[in-house]
Amino acid sequence: MTLLFSPIKIRSVEVRNRIWVSPMCMYSCENQDGMPNDWHLVHLGARAVGGAGLVMAEATAVVPEGRITPWCTGIWNDEQIPAWKRVTDFIHAQGATSSIQLAHAGRKASTYRAQSGSGSVPLGEGGWETVSSTSEAFPGYAAPRELSTEEIEAIPAYFAAAAKRSISAGFQSIEIHAAHGYLMHQFLSPLTNKRTDKYGGSLQNRARLLLETVSAVRETIGPAIPLFVRFSATDYVEGGWDQAQTNQVAAWCHELGADLFDISSGGLVMGVKIPTGPGYQVPLAENLKSEAHTPVGAVGQITSGGQAEEILQRGLVDVVLVGREFLRDPQFPLRAAHELGEEITWPVQYERGRFPSA
């Protein structure tokens, strides 16, 4: 059996293979209430039908003001639970594992989706005041309000409550979003965290909010549910967040109950040069695994079964998370299995579409 199509067990959950759907924002809550709808059911469900091992829902806000846009999903109230349960029930019926990325966008919240405008949504048009570790604005967006120490202390409870609702909604694993310039990343990076209270200064202080959140979520979900964290491993700016800091904070998170780290990069500041290309972020995940000895997922322009298998065969990555290729091809795992000569189960409804034997 290929590594790509071998199962992986994390705590009490066994995932059928190692091709996972990366969380991808859909900006499709047309009522702007954070409620998933038919779009989310079909989008996520199709990837489960297509053979993905784990299907992760997009960055989902733990509070209304944590949404990237007014059209983003949420899990901040109990009314959202049944709508998500409809999605997870379908994912599970296809043999896939469900996951949700819990998020707060911080100073990158209250923005337009691409088809509706650009920059921050004005207060009078459905936008809201954003908050952050800093009062400095992300370029092109409205300036945030700097959070007080007491307000920061309340944030882990929001993530924990959202995690509890997520489990009630049927999600089998949880990811905390600490990447791409959103709130947790804003606290982690010295570029956006110049605070002088207990949440600023040293690496341990800058990581404090994330570590408190990991602890709160783990306590809430109990010992059986897998917990992931997504990091941007570098800001691509000298003096910013970098690989060594990522490795250290991941190790601390692991000690507190995080199981796997989903490693991306960038997103905090504009104008940086990102060396993109096939698998360009894989070395960041491999470095974390070799230095912190924790399970990792690799992301970034992974587009074929052969490429994904080769990444896993090197032995420094445990799973691959795929984004754009899943947008192009919801049945990517079925095609990848054929490319690798691997026999896997197809949905009975699609059996007539099996690739012919070589």
C-alpha positions as CSV (number, residue, x, y, z in Angstrom):
1,M,0.0,0.0,0.0
2,T,1.1,3.5,-0.7
3,L,1.7,5.9,2.2
4,L,-0.8,8.3,0.7
5,F,-3.6,5.8,1.0
6,S,-2.7,4.3,4.3
7,P,-4.9,5.2,7.3
8,I,-3.6,7.4,10.1
9,K,-5.0,7.2,13.7
10,I,-4.9,10.3,15.9
11,R,-6.2,9.8,19.4
12,S,-9.6,8.0,18.9
13,V,-10.1,8.9,15.3
14,E,-8.8,6.9,12.3
15,V,-8.7,8.7,9.0
16,R,-8.9,6.5,6.0
17,N,-6.1,8.2,4.0
18,R,-3.6,11.0,4.1
19,I,-5.1,13.3,1.4
20,W,-6.9,16.0,3.4
21,V,-9.0,18.9,2.2
22,S,-7.4,22.1,3.4
23,P,-9.8,24.7,4.8
24,M,-10.8,27.1,2.1
25,C,-13.0,30.1,2.6
26,M,-16.1,30.2,0.4
27,Y,-17.6,33.6,1.4
28,S,-21.0,32.1,0.7
29,C,-23.3,32.8,3.7
30,E,-25.6,35.0,1.7
31,N,-27.7,36.0,4.8
32,Q,-24.5,37.2,6.5
33,D,-25.5,35.2,9.6
34,G,-22.6,32.8,9.7
35,M,-25.0,29.9,8.8
36,P,-23.7,27.2,6.4
37,N,-26.1,26.5,3.6
38,D,-26.5,24.2,0.6
39,W,-23.3,25.6,-0.9
40,H,-21.2,24.3,2.0
41,L,-23.0,21.0,2.0
42,V,-22.3,20.4,-1.6
43,H,-18.8,21.8,-1.6
44,L,-17.6,19.8,1.4
45,G,-19.7,16.8,0.7
46,A,-18.3,16.5,-2.9
47,R,-14.8,16.2,-1.6
48,A,-15.9,13.4,0.8
49,V,-17.5,11.6,-2.1
50,G,-14.3,12.1,-4.1
51,G,-12.3,10.1,-1.6
52,A,-10.6,12.6,0.7
53,G,-9.5,11.2,4.1
54,L,-10.4,14.3,6.1
55,V,-12.6,17.2,5.0
56,M,-11.9,20.5,6.9
57,A,-14.5,23.3,6.9
58,E,-13.3,26.8,6.2
59,A,-12.1,29.3,8.7
60,T,-15.2,29.6,10.9
61,A,-15.5,32.5,13.3
62,V,-15.8,31.9,17.0
63,V,-17.5,35.3,17.5
64,P,-19.3,37.5,14.9
65,E,-16.6,40.1,14.8
66,G,-14.0,37.4,14.1
67,R,-15.3,36.8,10.5
68,I,-13.0,37.7,7.7
69,T,-16.1,39.0,5.8
70,P,-19.8,39.3,6.6
71,W,-20.2,36.3,4.3
72,C,-18.1,33.9,6.3
73,T,-19.3,30.9,8.4
74,G,-19.6,31.0,12.1
75,I,-20.0,28.7,15.1
76,W,-20.7,31.3,17.7
77,N,-24.3,30.3,18.6
78,D,-26.3,27.2,19.1
79,E,-28.6,27.9,16.1
80,Q,-25.6,27.2,13.8
81,I,-25.2,23.7,15.1
82,P,-28.0,21.9,13.2
83,A,-26.9,23.5,9.9
84,W,-23.3,22.2,10.4
85,K,-24.7,18.8,11.5
86,R,-26.3,18.4,8.1
87,V,-22.9,18.8,6.6
88,T,-21.0,16.5,8.9
89,D,-23.6,13.8,8.6
90,F,-23.1,13.7,4.9
91,I,-19.3,13.7,5.2
92,H,-19.4,10.8,7.5
93,A,-21.8,8.8,5.4
94,Q,-19.1,8.9,2.6
95,G,-16.5,7.4,4.9
96,A,-14.5,10.6,5.4
97,T,-13.6,12.4,8.7
98,S,-14.9,15.9,9.4
99,S,-12.9,18.8,10.8
100,I,-13.5,22.5,11.3
101,Q,-11.0,25.4,11.5
102,L,-11.9,27.8,14.3
103,A,-10.8,31.3,13.6
104,H,-10.7,35.0,14.6
105,A,-9.5,37.3,11.9
106,G,-8.5,40.2,14.2
107,R,-7.5,43.3,12.2
108,K,-8.1,41.4,8.9
109,A,-11.9,41.1,9.7
110,S,-14.9,43.0,8.3
111,T,-13.6,43.0,4.7
112,Y,-15.4,42.6,1.4
113,R,-15.3,39.4,-0.4
114,A,-13.7,39.7,-3.9
115,Q,-17.0,39.8,-5.8
116,S,-18.5,42.5,-3.6
117,G,-15.8,45.1,-3.2
118,S,-12.4,45.6,-1.7
119,G,-11.0,46.8,1.6
120,S,-12.9,47.1,4.8
121,V,-16.7,47.1,4.9
122,P,-17.9,50.5,6.4
123,L,-19.8,50.4,9.7
124,G,-23.0,51.7,8.0
125,E,-22.9,48.9,5.4
126,G,-22.7,45.9,7.7
127,G,-19.1,46.2,8.8
128,W,-17.8,46.4,12.3
129,E,-14.9,47.7,14.4
130,T,-12.0,45.2,14.3
131,V,-9.7,44.3,17.2
132,S,-6.1,43.1,17.4
133,S,-2.9,43.0,19.4
134,T,-2.1,46.3,17.9
135,S,-3.9,49.5,16.7
136,E,-1.9,49.5,13.4
137,A,-3.9,48.7,10.3
138,F,-3.3,46.0,7.8
139,P,-2.5,47.9,4.6
140,G,-5.7,48.9,2.8
141,Y,-8.0,48.1,5.8
142,A,-9.5,50.1,8.6
143,A,-7.3,50.4,11.7
144,P,-8.3,48.0,14.5
145,R,-8.8,48.8,18.2
146,E,-6.1,47.4,20.4
147,L,-7.5,44.8,22.8
148,S,-7.2,45.3,26.5
149,T,-5.6,42.7,28.7
150,E,-8.9,41.7,30.1
151,E,-10.5,41.3,26.6
152,I,-7.6,39.1,25.6
153,E,-8.1,36.9,28.6
154,A,-11.7,36.2,27.5
155,I,-10.7,34.9,24.0
156,P,-9.7,31.3,24.8
157,A,-13.2,30.8,26.2
158,Y,-14.7,31.9,22.9
159,F,-12.7,29.2,21.1
160,A,-13.6,26.6,23.7
161,A,-17.3,27.3,23.4
162,A,-17.0,27.1,19.6
163,A,-15.2,23.8,19.9
164,K,-17.9,22.5,22.2
165,R,-20.6,23.5,19.6
166,S,-18.4,22.0,16.8
167,I,-18.4,18.6,18.6
168,S,-22.2,18.9,19.0
169,A,-22.4,19.5,15.3
170,G,-20.6,16.3,14.6
171,F,-17.1,17.4,13.8
172,Q,-14.6,14.8,14.7
173,S,-11.5,17.0,15.0
174,I,-10.8,20.7,15.6
175,E,-8.1,23.1,14.2
176,I,-7.1,26.4,15.7
177,H,-6.2,29.0,13.0
178,A,-2.9,30.7,14.1
179,A,-1.7,31.5,10.5
180,H,-2.1,33.9,7.6
181,G,-2.0,37.1,9.5
182,Y,-5.2,36.5,11.5
183,L,-5.6,37.2,15.2
184,M,-3.5,34.5,16.8
185,H,-0.7,35.3,14.2
186,Q,-1.0,39.0,15.1
187,F,-0.1,38.1,18.7
188,L,2.6,35.7,17.7
189,S,4.6,38.0,15.4
190,P,6.9,40.7,16.9
191,L,5.9,42.8,13.8
192,T,2.3,43.2,15.1
193,N,2.8,42.6,18.8
194,K,4.7,45.4,20.6
195,R,2.6,45.1,23.7
196,T,4.0,45.6,27.2
197,D,1.5,43.5,29.1
198,K,1.7,39.7,29.7
199,Y,0.7,39.1,26.1
200,G,3.7,40.9,24.6
201,G,7.4,41.0,24.6
202,S,9.1,37.6,25.0
203,L,8.2,34.6,22.8
204,Q,6.4,32.9,25.6
205,N,4.3,36.1,26.2
206,R,3.5,36.5,22.5
207,A,2.4,32.8,22.4
208,R,0.4,33.1,25.6
209,L,-3.0,33.7,23.9
210,L,-2.5,30.7,21.6
211,L,-1.3,28.4,24.4
212,E,-4.2,29.4,26.7
213,T,-6.5,28.7,23.8
214,V,-5.0,25.3,23.1
215,S,-5.4,24.4,26.8
216,A,-9.0,25.7,26.9
217,V,-10.0,23.8,23.8
218,R,-8.3,20.6,24.9
219,E,-10.0,20.7,28.3
220,T,-13.4,21.3,26.6
221,I,-13.2,18.6,23.9
222,G,-11.6,15.9,26.2
223,P,-8.9,13.4,25.4
224,A,-10.4,11.6,22.5
225,I,-10.8,14.4,19.9
226,P,-7.8,15.3,17.7
227,L,-6.7,18.9,17.9
228,F,-4.7,20.6,15.2
229,V,-3.0,24.1,14.9
230,R,-2.3,25.9,11.7
231,F,0.8,28.1,11.6
232,S,2.4,30.4,9.1
233,A,6.0,29.3,9.7
234,T,7.5,32.6,8.5
235,D,6.5,36.2,7.8
236,Y,9.3,36.4,5.2
237,V,10.5,39.5,6.9
238,E,13.7,39.8,8.9
239,G,12.8,40.3,12.6
240,G,9.4,38.8,12.1
241,W,7.8,35.5,12.9
242,D,10.1,32.6,11.7
243,Q,10.7,28.9,11.6
244,A,12.6,28.7,14.9
245,Q,9.8,30.5,16.8
246,T,7.2,28.3,15.0
247,N,9.0,25.1,16.1
248,Q,9.2,26.2,19.7
249,V,5.6,27.3,20.0
250,A,4.4,24.1,18.3
251,A,6.4,22.1,20.9
252,W,4.7,24.0,23.7
253,C,1.3,23.5,22.0
254,H,2.0,19.8,21.7
255,E,2.8,19.6,25.4
256,L,-0.7,21.1,26.0
257,G,-2.5,18.6,23.9
258,A,-2.3,19.7,20.2
259,D,-1.7,16.7,18.0
260,L,-0.7,17.9,14.5
261,F,0.5,21.1,13.0
262,D,-0.7,22.3,9.6
263,I,2.2,24.4,8.2
264,S,1.6,27.3,5.8
265,S,3.4,30.7,5.5
266,G,2.9,34.4,5.1
267,G,-0.2,36.6,5.3
268,L,0.8,39.0,8.1
269,V,2.3,41.8,6.1
270,M,2.2,43.1,2.5
271,G,5.1,43.5,0.0
272,V,7.1,40.4,0.9
273,K,8.6,38.0,-1.7
274,I,7.2,34.5,-1.3
275,P,9.2,31.8,-3.2
276,T,6.1,30.0,-4.6
277,G,6.3,26.8,-6.6
278,P,5.3,23.1,-6.4
279,G,5.4,22.0,-2.8
280,Y,7.1,25.3,-1.8
281,Q,5.9,25.1,1.9
282,V,6.7,21.5,2.4
283,P,10.2,22.2,3.8
284,L,8.7,24.3,6.5
285,A,6.6,21.4,7.7
286,E,9.6,19.0,7.4
287,N,11.7,21.4,9.5
288,L,9.1,21.5,12.2
289,K,8.9,17.7,12.3
290,S,12.7,17.3,12.5
291,E,13.2,19.9,15.2
292,A,10.0,19.6,17.4
293,H,9.3,15.9,16.7
294,T,5.5,16.5,16.3
295,P,3.1,15.2,13.6
296,V,2.8,17.7,10.7
297,G,0.7,18.3,7.6
298,A,2.3,19.8,4.5
299,V,0.5,22.3,2.2
300,G,1.3,24.4,-0.9
301,Q,0.9,23.5,-4.6
302,I,0.5,19.8,-4.1
303,T,-1.2,18.8,-7.3
304,S,-0.7,15.1,-8.1
305,G,-0.7,11.7,-6.4
306,G,2.9,11.1,-7.3
307,Q,4.1,14.4,-5.7
308,A,2.0,13.7,-2.6
309,E,3.4,10.2,-2.2
310,E,7.0,11.4,-2.7
311,I,6.5,14.0,0.1
312,L,5.3,11.3,2.5
313,Q,8.0,8.8,1.5
314,R,10.7,11.3,2.7
315,G,9.4,10.5,6.2
316,L,9.1,14.0,7.6
317,V,5.4,14.7,6.9
318,D,2.4,12.7,8.1
319,V,-0.4,14.0,5.9
320,V,-0.8,16.4,2.9
321,L,-3.5,19.1,2.8
322,V,-4.7,20.1,-0.6
323,G,-6.5,23.3,-1.5
324,R,-6.6,24.5,-5.1
325,E,-6.3,21.0,-6.7
326,F,-9.5,20.1,-4.8
327,L,-11.2,23.1,-6.3
328,R,-10.2,22.0,-9.7
329,D,-11.0,18.3,-9.1
330,P,-13.3,17.2,-6.2
331,Q,-12.4,13.6,-7.1
332,F,-8.6,14.2,-6.8
333,P,-8.0,11.2,-4.5
334,L,-9.7,8.8,-6.9
335,R,-7.5,10.1,-9.7
336,A,-4.4,10.0,-7.5
337,A,-5.1,6.4,-6.5
338,H,-5.3,5.4,-10.2
339,E,-2.0,7.3,-10.9
340,L,-0.3,5.3,-8.1
341,G,-1.9,1.9,-9.1
342,E,-3.7,1.8,-5.7
343,E,-7.1,0.1,-5.5
344,I,-9.5,2.1,-3.3
345,T,-13.2,2.0,-2.7
346,W,-15.3,4.2,-5.0
347,P,-18.8,5.4,-4.1
348,V,-21.1,2.8,-5.5
349,Q,-22.9,5.5,-7.5
350,Y,-19.7,6.3,-9.3
351,E,-18.4,2.7,-10.0
352,R,-19.2,3.0,-13.7
353,G,-16.7,5.9,-13.9
354,R,-13.7,3.9,-12.6
355,F,-10.6,4.4,-14.6
356,P,-9.9,1.4,-16.9
357,S,-7.2,-1.0,-15.7
358,A,-3.8,-0.5,-17.3
